[in-house]
Amino acid sequence: MTTDIKKTEVNLVEAPDGHLGEGFFATSIEKVIGLARANSLWPLPFATSCCGIEFMATMGSNYDLARFGSERMSFSPRQADVLLVAGTIAKKLGPVLKQVYLQMAEPRWVIAIGACASSGGIFDTYSVLQGIDKVIPVDVYVPGCPPRPEQIIDGIMKVQELAKNEPLRRRNSPQYQALLTSYGIQ
Amino acid sequence: MAGITNEFLLERLQQQFGEKIKAAEETFGIVSVVIEPDSILDIVKWLNTDNILKFKFLTDICGSHYPDLTGQEICAVYHVQSMENNVRLRLKAFMPVSNPQIPSLTSLYSSANWMERETYDFYGINFIGHPNLKRILNVDEMDYFPLRKEFPLEDATRTDKEDQYFGR
């Protein structure tokens, strides 16, 4: 009987660069932490309209964002890693969004999903916030009106790349502090 | 029970108030009368208490802005309805944009409270006697009345429509 071991089709996360020897593996702590962060991003959905519906599909079994390590929706900002703003944000909702962002612990990332969250979209009018980057810093913008689930997943993967490659000292850097200060945070 | 006709309604209004009814027309089957801002409370109160007309319901208060009508740019529009007689009535009061003010109906209809706040929010009409006249829908920091015609529809903070992005 031939033993033809079929290679598994399940993709595991690849190990970072390092030195592999018998019984040991050496790499930098930064890479290990980046790997851990990138593959267990807990999203906080801030969904107000049709982009939120697409996000529900993204979480559903067809597209299944859980495959990327984001199966756990965190509806408490204090345990969330990435804020997903999906939908039109009225000016009156701006301070609420900022409050949610402030309650998140570092490191935190923000994705603006769809045209409205990115720029105000078709709502170029007095009552609508013209893009959430008017009140909080944004890491990834997902275009579309609304974007398909594939696009939202692509946005999440972009954040994964950011998380993987982020230096551990970035959040303490004067540049990052200056960014927050420009938004009136801290 | 048969409702009353628009002709009867207008006749009875003119009988009671005479010169205070400055103009009248019928649009979309509803009588529309122009009145002085000062007389709004008297007229709506009489419409409410009159034994025949019985306009017991305040449907809506809203505003409009006519920049070309010098001296009467701002208009407050009141809709009242007589459920019993199945008839509606529209009341319009014109005010100068420099100082638009009109008596509040809150002493008569509690529902006027939020409607007047909304009208103030968008047109800046000052309802004299309103217990809490402040913005209701827009952000408190807003420093203009967005539905007046001199303000552009587009938001001033929009950045992705800058000319440089379109080669203009």
HADDOCK unambig.tbl for C-alpha pairs under 7 A between the chains (distance, minus, plus):
assign (segid A and resid 91 and name CA) (segid B and resid 139 and name CA) 6.75 0.50 0.50
assign (segid A and resid 92 and name CA) (segid B and resid 138 and name CA) 6.92 0.50 0.50
assign (segid A and resid 92 and name CA) (segid B and resid 139 and name CA) 5.41 0.50 0.50
assign (segid A and resid 119 and name CA) (segid B and resid 160 and name CA) 6.83 0.50 0.50
assign (segid A and resid 124 and name CA) (segid B and resid 154 and name CA) 5.12 0.50 0.50
assign (segid A and resid 124 and name CA) (segid B and resid 155 and name CA) 5.65 0.50 0.50
assign (segid A and resid 125 and name CA) (segid B and resid 153 and name CA) 5.70 0.50 0.50
assign (segid A and resid 125 and name CA) (segid B and resid 154 and name CA) 4.68 0.50 0.50
assign (segid A and resid 125 and name CA) (segid B and resid 155 and name CA) 4.74 0.50 0.50
assign (segid A and resid 126 and name CA) (segid B and resid 146 and name CA) 6.85 0.50 0.50
assign (segid A and resid 126 and name CA) (segid B and resid 153 and name CA) 6.81 0.50 0.50
assign (segid A and resid 126 and name CA) (segid B and resid 154 and name CA) 6.55 0.50 0.50
assign (segid A and resid 126 and name CA) (segid B and resid 155 and name CA) 4.91 0.50 0.50
assign (segid A and resid 127 and name CA) (segid B and resid 138 and name CA) 6.69 0.50 0.50
assign (segid A and resid 130 and name CA) (segid B and resid 157 and name CA) 6.60 0.50 0.50
assign (segid A and resid 130 and name CA) (segid B and resid 158 and name CA) 5.51 0.50 0.50
